[in-house]
Amino acid sequence: MEEEALTPYLIDTHCHLDAVEFDADRDALVAAAKVGAGRTALMVIPAIERANFGAVASVCREYPGCAPAYGIHPMYVDRARLEDLDALREILKHGPAVAIGEIGLDRHVEPRDDERQMFYFTEQLKLAGELGLPVLLHVRRAIDPILQALRQHKVPGGIAHAFNGSREQADAFIKLGFKLGFGGAMTYPGSKRIRELASCLPLESIVLETDAPDIPPAWKSGGRNTPADLLPIAETLAELRALSLAEVAIATSENALAVLPRLKQFTTNGEKQ
């Protein structure tokens, strides 16, 4: 109880709070995570396509401490249209977005159109460079082509979400100004590479995330991940690094604020201050 009272707030850098999986009990889940008023003081809500820009904006208006990011996810480019990029530009220019995301490449899901994925990814990188916004990257089995694209299209850093690459790839992201997102996958004893990276990478390069409702942690394997799971995820990182929970909370929150500077503007409500 004493450590809970002393533990600084956490930041969930990736949570799909607008997802339909949360429609029945969203209020209760946000309350359980103490979003905006306690344990998880800030939460980044990334969009996945133009069709859910409105849902993301609505959730961030309704729940204190929730900050929006907007982008077109690589798994949704099959139904994207060129005018969606115009809509993205408009909401980024006139709304309180903290990043462009979730964007990137996915080389896992079949069938897929690699050329189409790359087109929408690079167009969004260009937009990030133009507007001076960091990016939230989906990097599943596509780290090398993503790094190549980032070297060609300079952006002001961001987060490699659900990082699961090599130490060399991790160092490449860090060199480009990125933080690496660690979440539920880190909690499985069998995830040896992820746990090794979590334990040995510079602490200043790590941020925490749930990706709720996806990537459930070990204690919810096969179930639904929720915002409240960020605390035990943070405890896992503390255990792996032989640090206190407070040390992990302070460091990862500072890291998130450094790479997503507009998060500082989200204090007592979801609107830009």
JOKAVEN-V948742 format. One record per pair of residues at least 4 apart in sequence whose ideal C-beta (glycine too) atoms are under 6 Angstrom apart, sorted by the first residue. I is the first residue (numbers start at 1). J is the second residue. If there is no record, write none. Layout:
I/J
I/J
This chain:
3/7
7/245
7/246
7/249
8/249
8/250
9/41
10/40
10/230
10/234
10/249
11/42
11/253
11/256
12/40
12/43
12/209
12/210
12/230
13/44
13/159
13/181
13/207
13/209
13/256
14/161
14/181
14/209
14/211
15/43
15/210
15/212
15/227
17/45
17/59
18/55
18/56
18/59
19/213
21/213
21/224
22/26
25/29
29/226
29/227
30/35
30/63
32/228
33/40
33/227
33/228
34/38
34/39
35/40
35/43
35/65
36/64
36/65
39/231
40/230
41/65
42/65
42/263
42/266
43/66
44/67
44/69
45/56
45/59
45/60
45/66
45/68
46/69
46/101
46/102
46/136
47/52
47/53
47/56
47/70
47/71
48/52
48/73
48/76
48/102
49/72
49/76
50/84
50/87
52/56
53/70
53/91
56/68
57/68
60/66
60/68
60/270
61/270
64/268
64/269
66/270
67/98
67/263
67/266
68/97
69/97
69/98
69/99
69/101
69/136
70/88
70/91
70/97
71/100
71/101
71/102
71/103
71/124
72/80
72/120
73/102
74/104
74/105
74/106
74/117
74/138
75/106
75/109
77/116
77/117
77/120
80/84
80/120
85/123
91/95
92/97
92/131
96/272
98/260
98/262
98/263
99/133
99/134
99/136
99/260
100/124
100/128
100/133
100/135
101/135
101/136
102/136
102/138
103/121
103/124
103/135
104/137
104/138
104/139
104/146
105/117
105/121
105/142
105/145
105/146
106/140
107/141
107/142
108/140
108/141
122/149
122/153
125/153
125/155
126/153
128/133
128/135
128/155
129/154
129/155
132/156
134/156
134/157
134/158
134/259
134/260
135/155
135/158
136/158
136/159
136/161
137/160
137/161
139/143
139/146
139/160
142/146
143/165
143/169
147/172
149/153
150/176
157/177
157/178
157/259
158/178
159/179
159/181
159/207
160/173
160/178
160/180
161/181
162/181
163/180
163/181
164/194
165/169
170/180
170/201
173/178
174/205
179/205
179/207
179/255
179/259
180/205
180/206
181/207
181/209
182/186
182/198
182/206
183/209
183/210
183/211
183/215
183/233
184/215
184/216
184/217
184/225
185/191
185/194
185/215
186/194
186/195
186/198
186/236
187/217
187/218
187/236
188/218
191/195
195/240
197/201
198/237
198/240
199/240
199/241
201/205
203/251
204/255
207/252
207/255
207/256
208/234
208/252
210/225
210/229
210/230
211/215
212/225
212/226
212/227
213/224
213/225
216/220
216/223
216/225
217/229
225/229
229/233
234/248
235/245
237/248
238/243
238/245
238/248
243/247
243/248
248/252
249/253
256/260
257/263
257/264
265/272
265/273
267/273
